[in-house]
Amino acid sequence: EFAKIMECAFNYAVKNKIDKYLIVVNLAVERILNKYGVPVNRLSPPKSTADEGILVCGLVNIDDATRFGIDNMINKYA
């Protein structure tokens, strides 16, 4: 499930002293992240593609705000 994947990625980052992830995701995924409070800092405007729809490139900081958002996702689907 998506929330567990996010939790694993977050824990991996903490363990390996990674302070942010660069992500390229479908616009729908960005909206899900924002809905639950995971901040995505866009690096460019959305780009339309033939295969994947609209893609967004952004940074997700590994911090308390992101942990809070991931916890919100996990609690919603627990």
Salt bridges, closest charged atoms under 4 A:
GLU7 OE1 - LYS4 NZ 3.59
GLU7 OE2 - ARG67 NH2 3.44
ASP19 OD2 - LYS20 NZ 3.66
GLU30 OE1 - ARG42 NH2 2.73
ASP71 OD1 - ARG67 NH2 2.84
